[in-house]
Amino acid sequence: VMEKTYTSMFLLLVAISCALAKDAGKKETKETPAKPKLPQTLSRGWGDQLIWTQTYEEALFRAKHSNKPLMIIHHLDDCPHSQALKKVFAEHKDIQKLAEKFILLNLVYETTDKNLSPDGQYVPRILFIDPSLTVRADITGRYSNRLYAYEPSDISLLYSNMQKALKLMKTEL
């Protein structure tokens, strides 16, 4: 009973937030037409026009309820490898377009969920989670010692892995 109450309260808050955001958006468009949809804080430079979730819990909830796969990018602001991958990811038009079909989360901290670090806590690493909330251990990069790592030169592999995550979801669910 408590869980249903909490869920109802959560959905009510989401609905109110959406309604307020729409009203706020209408006022802003009159004064400043060229404003990005989201503050840079959630995208952290990975794609400002994409919709990013704020927390791991929110991302899991949205993946489960929207029936979309979740893509989690672990990175650090001061890591040169993360910075290089972020630049290529944000500038890759096909990846940005395909990313719209995912629930997106980028983390600059580790979660307590050990499923998100199946082979260690390195950055950058990208994991895919299907709507049944299963980490897709079968969708990996090309490094045997860091299975979920991608480098800028691996961007086409990342793109095909994103396609694979979407395709697997359709065939398995």
Secondary structure, 3 states (H helix, E strand, C coil): CHHHHHHHHHHHHHHHHHHHHHHHHHHHHHHCCCCCCCCHHHHCCCCCCCCECCCHHHHHHHHHHHCCCEEEEECCCCCHHHHHHHHHHHHCHHHHHHHCCCEEEEECCCCCCHHHCCCCCCCCEEEEECCCCCECCCCCCCCCCCCCECCHHHHHHHHHHHHHHHHHHHHHC
